[in-house]
């Protein structure tokens, strides 16, 4: 739980009961729970389709009273939140993602508009005849039954048995060819489609963009450094201003493995998620003035330098010599290049200099792509694309599930481990801050 932020933890705990109910609701039509629940769901579907009008007419007041009674009941005190609660919610979310079906891609021959119009014209008359002899409610109930039973183990076995029949495949392709007006596929295509039925579960991958903000402040005598004020954002942070490790020490999440019931309801399956970098180096987001879109430019990652007391003493000596100085960068008027960012939605429209820096005032506001008078802060965004690959493979009953160890959160690199230099550094920073205020 220490690796999760407080808003995320609160959200997971608040939505935990609803997420668990959603998982149970998805397990029933997926036939991962008891088959009695699935058949009961099919019976309820038929009752809802065929008996909707009399149910609403005679039982609507009873349903309203039941809802009011349920909402006015005294809710029990929620139990204490523990690490097991968070793990249960995460497990429910993972199971929901696995239970969501992947919709198959339709035939490519039906993508053309003229083919769709031909299919509609030919099938319209049979559709009217079918709805004339059979009530539309019954047709809707039959279609819903097919969808609800589609992922059942016996339905999968039935489809595979039918598809092995050459006569059934020839009938399907012949009907499709007649409706679309396209020639029937070759025998090689039939063989490929037959083999695709028994193909293993494909590997899924997801590209993820990691973004790290590098923040700096201008100090008189020190130029731009990562020494920031205690109450402001960290020197390296995420978009939500949470402290993260620098790019040269950033590591990907650990590989995870979970065990879930197999789709056919027999045995178990193992899902493995592995992270890897798709790009070899970190890149900086750059959008020069006049450019229509931002670009990602590879630049060397800065190394973390410790600010010792000698450097701060040198800055203090230089500050005594000169009571006024101009921040490094282009010396322009305050009105030149200032672009105020009102929210995260405008972050992609920020104009940067050639190194990706965005300059701001003492409160990280009035952002522009040029440094100068009144510009005491700046930041730039380091990005790198990673890819997470997920594989699903069946496992034997003898394989024991291993619980992964929780990953220890990596704290940002501290500038020093010695107490005395740290005290000197804080004292000198305070003197620098007071001198800057006097100069202003």
C-alpha positions as CSV (number, residue, x, y, z in Angstrom):
1,X,0.0,0.0,0.0
2,X,3.0,2.3,0.5
3,X,3.5,2.4,-3.3
4,X,0.0,3.6,-4.0
5,X,-1.1,7.2,-3.7
6,X,-3.9,8.1,-1.2
7,X,-6.4,9.1,-3.9
8,X,-5.9,5.9,-5.8
9,X,-6.2,3.8,-2.6
10,X,-9.4,5.7,-1.5
11,X,-10.9,5.1,-5.0
12,X,-10.1,1.4,-5.0
13,X,-11.6,0.9,-1.6
14,X,-14.7,2.9,-2.4
15,X,-15.3,1.1,-5.7
16,X,-14.3,-2.3,-4.3
17,X,-17.9,-3.7,-3.7
18,X,-19.1,-2.5,-7.1
19,X,-16.1,-4.0,-8.8
20,X,-16.7,-7.3,-7.1
21,X,-20.4,-7.3,-8.2
22,X,-19.3,-6.5,-11.8
23,X,-16.9,-9.4,-11.7
24,X,-19.7,-11.7,-10.6
25,X,-22.0,-10.4,-13.2
26,X,-19.4,-11.1,-15.9
27,X,-18.6,-14.5,-14.7
28,X,-22.1,-15.8,-15.1
29,X,-22.5,-15.2,-18.9
30,X,-18.8,-16.2,-19.3
31,X,-19.7,-19.6,-17.8
32,X,-16.8,-19.4,-15.3
33,X,-19.1,-19.8,-12.4
34,X,-21.8,-22.5,-11.8
35,X,-23.7,-23.6,-14.8
36,X,-26.9,-23.3,-12.8
37,X,-26.4,-19.6,-12.6
38,X,-25.9,-19.3,-16.4
39,X,-29.1,-21.3,-17.1
40,X,-30.9,-19.2,-14.6
41,X,-29.7,-16.1,-16.4
42,X,-31.0,-17.5,-19.7
43,X,-34.4,-18.2,-18.1
44,X,-34.5,-14.6,-16.7
45,X,-33.7,-13.3,-20.2
46,X,-36.7,-15.1,-21.6
47,X,-38.9,-13.9,-18.8
48,X,-37.7,-10.3,-19.3
49,X,-38.3,-10.4,-23.1
50,X,-41.6,-12.2,-23.1
51,X,-43.2,-10.9,-19.9
52,X,-42.0,-7.3,-19.9
53,X,-45.3,-5.6,-20.4
54,X,-47.3,-7.5,-17.8
55,X,-44.5,-7.3,-15.3
56,X,-44.3,-3.5,-15.6
57,X,-48.0,-3.2,-15.5
58,X,-48.6,-5.3,-12.3
59,X,-45.3,-5.3,-10.4
60,X,-43.9,-1.8,-11.0
61,X,-45.3,-0.4,-7.7
62,X,-43.9,-3.4,-5.8
63,X,-40.5,-2.9,-7.4
64,X,-40.5,0.8,-6.4
65,X,-41.3,0.0,-2.8
66,X,-38.6,-2.7,-2.7
67,X,-36.0,-0.2,-4.0
68,X,-37.1,2.4,-1.4
69,X,-36.9,-0.2,1.4
70,X,-33.5,-1.4,0.3
71,X,-32.1,2.2,0.1
72,X,-33.5,3.1,3.6
73,X,-32.0,0.1,5.4
74,X,-29.3,0.7,7.9
75,X,-25.9,-0.1,6.3
76,X,-23.4,-2.0,8.5
77,X,-20.1,-0.3,9.5
78,X,-17.6,-1.0,6.7
79,X,-14.7,-3.2,7.8
80,X,-11.1,-1.9,8.2
81,X,-9.1,-1.5,5.1
82,X,-6.0,-3.7,4.8
83,X,-3.5,-4.8,2.2
84,X,-5.7,-7.8,1.4
85,X,-8.6,-5.5,0.5
86,X,-6.5,-3.7,-2.1
87,X,-5.2,-7.0,-3.5
88,X,-8.7,-8.3,-3.8
89,X,-9.9,-5.2,-5.7
90,X,-6.9,-5.5,-8.1
91,X,-7.6,-9.2,-8.6
92,X,-11.2,-8.4,-9.4
93,X,-10.1,-5.8,-12.0
94,X,-7.7,-8.2,-13.6
95,X,-10.4,-10.9,-13.8
96,X,-12.8,-8.4,-15.3
97,X,-10.3,-7.5,-18.0
98,X,-9.9,-11.2,-18.8
99,X,-13.6,-11.9,-18.9
100,X,-14.4,-9.1,-21.4
101,X,-14.8,-11.0,-24.7
102,X,-12.7,-10.0,-27.8
103,X,-15.2,-9.4,-30.6
104,X,-14.1,-11.2,-33.8
105,X,-13.4,-9.3,-36.9
106,X,-16.1,-9.4,-39.6
107,X,-15.6,-10.6,-43.1
108,X,-13.5,-8.2,-45.2
109,X,-15.7,-8.9,-48.2
110,X,-18.6,-7.0,-46.5
111,X,-16.7,-3.8,-46.0
112,X,-17.6,-2.2,-49.3
113,X,-20.7,-0.1,-49.3
114,X,-22.2,-1.7,-52.5
115,X,-21.7,-5.1,-50.9
116,X,-23.6,-4.0,-47.8
117,X,-26.5,-2.7,-49.9
118,X,-26.7,-5.9,-51.9
119,X,-26.8,-8.0,-48.7
120,X,-29.5,-5.7,-47.3
121,X,-31.6,-5.9,-50.4
122,X,-31.5,-9.7,-50.6
123,X,-32.1,-10.3,-46.9
124,X,-34.9,-7.8,-46.4
125,X,-37.7,-9.8,-47.8
126,X,-36.8,-13.0,-45.9
127,X,-36.5,-10.9,-42.7
128,X,-40.1,-9.6,-43.2
129,X,-41.4,-13.1,-43.8
130,X,-39.6,-14.4,-40.7
131,X,-41.0,-11.7,-38.5
132,X,-44.5,-12.2,-39.9
133,X,-44.7,-15.9,-38.9
134,X,-42.6,-15.6,-35.7
135,X,-43.1,-12.9,-33.1
136,X,-40.2,-10.4,-32.8
137,X,-40.0,-11.1,-29.1
138,X,-39.2,-14.7,-29.7
139,X,-36.5,-13.8,-32.2
140,X,-35.0,-11.4,-29.7
141,X,-35.1,-14.0,-27.0
142,X,-33.4,-16.6,-29.3
143,X,-30.7,-14.2,-30.3
144,X,-30.0,-13.3,-26.7
145,X,-29.8,-17.0,-25.8
146,X,-27.2,-17.6,-28.5
147,X,-25.1,-14.7,-27.2
148,X,-25.4,-15.8,-23.5
149,X,-24.5,-19.4,-24.3
150,X,-21.8,-18.5,-26.8
151,X,-18.9,-18.9,-24.3
152,X,-20.2,-22.1,-22.7
153,X,-18.0,-25.2,-22.9
154,X,-20.7,-27.2,-24.7
155,X,-21.3,-24.4,-27.2
156,X,-17.6,-24.2,-28.0
157,X,-17.4,-27.9,-28.5
158,X,-20.5,-27.8,-30.7
159,X,-19.1,-25.0,-32.9
160,X,-15.8,-26.8,-33.3
161,X,-17.6,-30.0,-34.3
162,X,-19.8,-28.2,-36.8
163,X,-16.8,-26.4,-38.3
164,X,-15.0,-29.6,-38.9
165,X,-17.8,-30.7,-41.2
166,X,-16.9,-29.8,-44.9
167,X,-20.5,-29.7,-45.8
168,X,-21.3,-27.1,-43.1
169,X,-18.3,-24.9,-44.1
170,X,-19.3,-25.1,-47.8
171,X,-22.8,-24.1,-46.9
172,X,-21.7,-21.0,-44.9
173,X,-19.3,-19.9,-47.7
174,X,-21.9,-20.5,-50.4
175,X,-24.5,-18.4,-48.5
176,X,-22.0,-15.6,-47.9
177,X,-20.9,-15.7,-51.6
178,X,-24.5,-15.5,-52.8
179,X,-25.4,-12.6,-50.5
180,X,-22.3,-10.5,-51.1
181,X,-21.8,-11.4,-54.8
182,X,-18.1,-12.2,-54.1
183,X,-16.4,-15.4,-55.3
184,X,-16.0,-18.2,-52.8
185,X,-12.6,-18.3,-51.0
186,X,-10.0,-20.8,-52.3
187,X,-9.3,-24.1,-50.6
188,X,-6.1,-22.7,-49.1
189,X,-8.1,-20.0,-47.4
190,X,-10.5,-22.6,-46.0
191,X,-7.6,-24.6,-44.6
192,X,-6.2,-21.5,-42.9
193,X,-9.5,-20.6,-41.4
194,X,-10.0,-24.2,-40.2
195,X,-6.6,-24.1,-38.5
196,X,-7.3,-20.7,-37.0
197,X,-10.1,-22.3,-34.9
198,X,-7.7,-24.4,-32.9
199,X,-5.1,-21.6,-32.7
200,X,-3.8,-20.7,-29.2
201,X,-4.7,-17.5,-27.5
202,X,-2.8,-14.7,-29.2
203,X,-0.4,-12.6,-27.3
204,X,-1.6,-9.1,-26.3
205,X,0.7,-6.2,-25.9
206,X,0.2,-2.6,-24.8
207,X,2.5,0.4,-25.4
208,X,2.9,2.7,-22.4
209,X,4.5,6.1,-22.3
210,X,6.4,7.0,-19.2
211,X,6.8,10.8,-18.5
212,X,9.1,12.3,-15.9
213,X,9.3,16.0,-15.2
214,X,12.7,17.6,-14.5
215,X,12.2,20.8,-12.5
216,X,14.9,23.4,-11.8
217,X,15.0,26.8,-10.1
218,X,17.4,29.7,-10.7
219,X,19.5,30.8,-7.8
220,X,21.8,33.9,-7.8
221,X,25.3,32.7,-8.1
222,X,24.3,29.1,-8.8
223,X,22.5,29.4,-12.1
224,X,19.9,26.7,-12.8
225,X,20.0,23.9,-10.3
226,X,17.7,21.2,-8.9
227,X,17.7,22.8,-5.5
228,X,14.0,23.7,-5.0
229,X,12.1,25.2,-2.2
230,X,10.8,22.7,0.4
231,X,7.1,23.5,-0.2
232,X,7.2,23.1,-4.0
233,X,7.3,20.2,-6.4
234,X,10.2,17.7,-6.3
235,X,13.2,18.0,-8.7
236,X,12.0,14.8,-10.5
237,X,8.3,14.1,-10.4
238,X,5.4,12.7,-12.4
239,X,2.5,14.7,-14.0
240,X,0.7,14.7,-10.6
241,X,3.8,16.1,-9.0
242,X,4.6,12.9,-7.1
243,X,8.3,12.3,-6.5
244,X,9.8,9.7,-8.8
245,X,13.3,8.5,-9.5
246,X,15.4,10.2,-12.2
247,X,15.5,8.7,-15.7
248,X,19.0,7.2,-15.2
249,X,17.6,5.2,-12.2
250,X,14.1,4.6,-13.3
251,X,13.1,0.9,-13.5
252,X,10.1,-0.8,-15.0
253,X,7.4,-2.6,-13.0
254,X,8.1,-6.1,-12.0
255,X,6.8,-9.0,-14.1
256,X,3.5,-10.4,-12.8
257,X,1.9,-13.8,-13.1
258,X,-1.7,-14.7,-12.1
259,X,-3.7,-17.9,-12.4
260,X,-7.3,-17.8,-13.7
261,X,-9.8,-20.5,-14.7
262,X,-9.4,-21.6,-18.3
263,X,-12.1,-20.4,-20.8
264,X,-13.4,-23.9,-21.3
265,X,-14.0,-24.3,-17.5
266,X,-11.5,-27.1,-17.2
267,X,-8.2,-26.6,-15.5
268,X,-6.4,-23.3,-15.0
269,X,-4.5,-20.8,-17.2
270,X,-1.5,-18.7,-16.4
271,X,-1.3,-15.1,-17.5
272,X,2.1,-13.6,-17.5
273,X,2.8,-9.8,-18.0
274,X,6.3,-8.8,-18.9
275,X,7.7,-5.3,-19.2
276,X,10.4,-4.2,-21.6
277,X,11.7,-1.0,-23.1
278,X,10.7,-0.4,-26.7
279,X,13.0,2.6,-27.0
280,X,16.7,2.5,-26.1
281,X,17.0,6.0,-24.7
282,X,14.9,8.7,-23.0
283,X,13.7,11.6,-25.2
284,X,12.7,15.2,-24.4
285,X,9.4,16.7,-25.6
286,X,10.3,19.7,-27.8
287,X,7.9,22.1,-29.6
288,X,9.6,25.1,-31.0
289,X,7.8,28.3,-31.7
290,X,5.9,28.1,-35.0
291,X,5.8,24.3,-35.0
292,X,2.4,22.6,-35.5
293,X,3.1,19.6,-33.3
294,X,5.5,18.5,-30.7
295,X,8.4,16.1,-31.2
296,X,10.5,13.8,-29.1
297,X,14.2,14.4,-29.3
298,X,16.8,12.1,-27.8
299,X,19.2,13.9,-25.4
300,X,21.7,12.7,-22.8
301,X,20.2,12.1,-19.4
302,X,21.6,14.5,-16.8
303,X,23.5,13.0,-13.9
304,X,22.4,13.7,-10.4
305,X,25.0,16.0,-8.8
306,X,25.3,16.5,-5.1
307,X,25.2,20.1,-3.8
308,X,27.9,20.3,-1.2
309,X,28.4,23.1,1.2
310,X,31.5,24.4,-0.8
311,X,29.3,25.2,-3.8
312,X,26.8,27.0,-1.7
313,X,29.6,29.0,0.0
314,X,30.9,30.0,-3.3
315,X,27.5,31.2,-4.4
316,X,27.1,33.2,-1.2
317,X,30.4,34.9,-1.8
318,X,29.4,35.8,-5.3
319,X,26.1,37.1,-4.0
320,X,27.8,39.5,-1.7
321,X,29.8,40.9,-4.6
322,X,26.7,41.6,-6.7
323,X,23.3,42.4,-5.4
324,X,21.6,42.1,-8.7
325,X,21.9,39.7,-11.6
326,X,19.9,38.6,-14.6
327,X,18.8,34.9,-15.0
328,X,20.6,33.0,-17.7
329,X,18.7,32.7,-21.0
330,X,17.5,35.2,-23.5
331,X,17.0,38.7,-21.9
332,X,13.6,39.9,-23.2
333,X,10.7,41.9,-22.0
334,X,8.1,40.3,-19.7
335,X,5.5,40.5,-22.4
336,X,7.5,38.6,-25.0
337,X,6.6,34.9,-25.3
338,X,4.6,34.6,-22.2
339,X,1.9,31.9,-22.6
340,X,-0.3,31.1,-19.6
341,X,-1.2,27.5,-19.1
342,X,-4.6,27.1,-17.4
343,X,-4.7,23.3,-17.1
344,X,-3.4,19.9,-18.0
345,X,-5.4,20.0,-21.3
346,X,-3.1,22.7,-22.7
347,X,0.1,21.0,-21.7
348,X,0.6,19.5,-25.2
349,X,0.4,23.1,-26.6
350,X,3.3,24.4,-24.6
351,X,6.1,26.0,-26.6
352,X,9.6,25.0,-25.5
353,X,13.1,26.0,-26.4
354,X,15.4,23.8,-28.4
355,X,16.3,21.8,-25.3
356,X,12.7,21.2,-24.2
357,X,12.6,23.7,-21.3
358,X,9.5,25.7,-20.3
359,X,10.2,28.7,-18.2
360,X,7.9,30.2,-15.5
361,X,7.9,32.8,-12.8
362,X,8.5,32.2,-9.1
363,X,5.2,30.4,-8.7
364,X,5.6,28.2,-11.8
365,X,3.1,30.3,-13.7
366,X,3.2,32.5,-16.8
367,X,4.9,29.8,-18.8
368,X,6.9,30.6,-22.0
369,X,9.7,29.2,-24.1
370,X,12.2,31.9,-23.2
371,X,14.1,32.7,-20.0
372,X,14.8,36.2,-18.8
373,X,13.6,38.8,-16.3
374,X,11.1,37.3,-13.9
375,X,11.8,33.7,-15.0
376,X,13.0,31.8,-11.9
377,X,11.6,28.3,-12.6
378,X,11.7,25.9,-15.5
379,X,10.8,22.3,-16.3
380,X,11.0,19.8,-19.2
381,X,9.5,16.4,-19.8
382,X,11.5,13.2,-20.3
383,X,9.6,10.4,-22.1
384,X,10.3,6.8,-23.0
385,X,8.0,4.1,-24.4
386,X,7.8,0.7,-22.8
387,X,5.8,-2.3,-23.9
388,X,4.0,-4.8,-21.7
389,X,3.4,-8.2,-23.3
390,X,0.8,-10.6,-21.9
391,X,0.7,-14.3,-22.6
392,X,-1.9,-16.9,-21.6
393,X,-1.0,-20.5,-21.4
394,X,-2.6,-23.5,-19.8
395,X,-1.0,-25.0,-16.7
396,X,-1.3,-28.4,-15.1
397,X,-3.1,-29.0,-11.8
398,X,0.2,-29.9,-10.1
399,X,1.7,-26.4,-10.7
400,X,1.6,-24.4,-7.5
401,X,0.7,-20.7,-7.6
402,X,3.5,-18.5,-6.4
403,X,2.6,-15.2,-4.8
404,X,4.9,-12.4,-6.0
405,X,6.8,-10.4,-3.4
406,X,5.7,-6.8,-3.1
407,X,8.0,-4.4,-4.9
408,X,9.8,-2.1,-2.5
409,X,9.2,1.5,-3.6
410,X,12.4,3.3,-4.7
411,X,12.7,6.6,-3.1
412,X,14.4,9.5,-4.9
413,X,18.1,9.9,-4.5
414,X,18.8,12.0,-1.5
415,X,21.3,14.8,-2.0
416,X,23.5,13.9,0.9
417,X,23.7,11.3,3.8
418,X,25.8,13.4,6.2
419,X,23.9,15.4,8.8
420,X,26.3,18.3,9.0
421,X,26.5,19.2,5.2
422,X,22.7,18.9,5.1
423,X,22.3,21.5,7.9
424,X,24.8,23.8,6.2
425,X,23.0,23.4,2.9
426,X,19.6,24.3,4.4
427,X,21.0,27.3,6.2
428,X,22.7,28.6,3.1
429,X,19.6,28.0,1.0
430,X,17.6,30.1,3.4
431,X,20.2,32.9,3.2
432,X,20.0,32.7,-0.6
433,X,16.2,33.0,-0.5
434,X,16.3,36.0,1.7
435,X,18.9,37.7,-0.5
436,X,16.8,37.1,-3.6
437,X,13.8,38.6,-1.9
438,X,15.7,41.7,-0.9
439,X,17.1,42.1,-4.4
440,X,13.6,41.8,-5.9
